[in-house]
Amino acid sequence: MGIGGHDVGVFGRNKESGLDFNIEARFTPFEGWLWNLIYSPQPHIGFHLNTEGNTGQVFAGSSWIYDLGAGFFGGGSLGFALHNGETETNLLNRKELGLSILFRESLELGYKISIRHGISIQLDHISNAGIAENNEGLDTLGVKYTYGL
């Protein structure tokens, strides 16, 4: 779980405001020779809820997390997001995201405080990759607390 800055404008300009609360669950990595070819991804599912009623999202996909040594870890994810934002609008304070289902990517860097507890910084981006005419994209940058079961 975590909290982040909504629409921080890393890959575009900032239009929406507020903070996003995030909850995400990562599951045991896939096993087997086929999954080993793509480095055994962990399935994940989660959501972002915006504090000011701007674009929220429910997302799912695959994560790859690697031990970097000395307690540090890093990784990323690929997947899809279903959002409640605008696909087309004339409002100056809302993103035009083009489609209701978007691609979602993220990068994460963190530190394991103990075997079960960690903290990380995560940047995620949703967009339609140019499939639709409107494609402003939306970036969230936040801090996450992780707990391993």
N, C-alpha and C positions, 0 to 999 in steps of 0.2 A: 504494500500500500504506500501511497505517497501523495505529494502535493506538488503542483507545478505551475509555472507561468503559462497562460493560455495565449496562443497565437503570438509567439515571441518574434516571429519574422526572420528566422535564420535563413530560410530559402525563399523569402518573399517579403512583402511589406505587411506590417501589423495593422489589423483593422478591428479585431474583436478584443474584448477585455475580460478581466477576471482571473480567477485561479481555477485550476482543475484538480479535483480529488480523483485519485486513481486507485483502483483495486485490480489486481491481476493474480491469476493462479497459473503456475507452471507445473507441468506434470512430468513423470518419469520419462527420460529419453526413449525414443523408439529403439528397438534392438533388432539385430539381424544383418545379414550381409548387404542387403539393399540399402538399409538405413546407414550402415557404416560407410558406404560410398559418399554419402552427403553429411558425414560427421555427426550422426545420431542426434537429430534435432529434438528439442523438448516442445511438445505442444503447449500452447498457452491460450488463455481466454481472459478478457477483462473489460473494463470500461473506464471512461473519463466522464465526470460530471462537472459542469461549469457552474461556478458560484453566482454568475450574473445572468444565467439563462441563455448564454450563447451556445455555440455548437458543442454538443456532447457526442460521445461515440461508444459503441460496443465493438470489440475487436477480437479476432482470433487468428492464430497462425502458428509459426514455429520459431523457436528461439535457439540460439547457439551461445552457450556460456563457457568461457575458458578460464582456468586457473592461471594467473599470471605470476604466481609466486609471492612470497612474503605477505600473504593474506589478501592480495589484490586479485580481482577478477574483471573480465571484460567480455563483451559480446554484442550481439545484435539480434534482430528478428526481422522476419518477413511475414506478411499476412494481409488480411483484409479488415476494413472497418465499415460498419453501418452507422451513419450519423444522422442527427436530427437538425442539421444546419440547412442553409439555403443552397439550392442548386443553381438558382438564377435570382437576382434581386437588384433593385435600384438603391437599396439602403447603403449608405456610405460606411456604416459601422458593422457590416456583415460580409463574410466571405462568400464568393460565388464558387461553389465546389464542383458544379457540373453534373455529378451523378450522386445517387444516394449510397452506393457501395463504392468504396475507394480502396486503393492499395495503401498499406501501412508498413513503414519501415522504422526501425529504432536502433540506436546505439546506446550502450551502457558501460559505465566504468564504476567499479565499486570496491569496497573493502569488507572482508569477513571479520567481524568483531569477535565471533566465536564460531563453533561448528554449526550452530543453527541461526545465528543473527548476523545481519549485514546491512550496510548502507551503501547507496549508489546514487550516481547522477545519470539521468536518462534523457535523451533527446529523441522524440518521435515525430514523424512526419506522415500526414495523410494527403493524398492527391489522386487524381484520376490518370496521371501520367500522360496527359495530352489527348486522351481518347475523346473527351467532350470539348466543346468550344470554350466553356468556362472552366478554368483550372487554377484557381488561386492557391490552393494548398493551405495547410494549417500545421504549424509546428508547436509542440509543447516541450518545455524544458523544465525538469523537476528533480526532486530528491525523493528517493524511495527507501523505505525500510523493508528488509526481506527477512522472512522467517522460514526456515526449512523444516519440513516434517520428517 
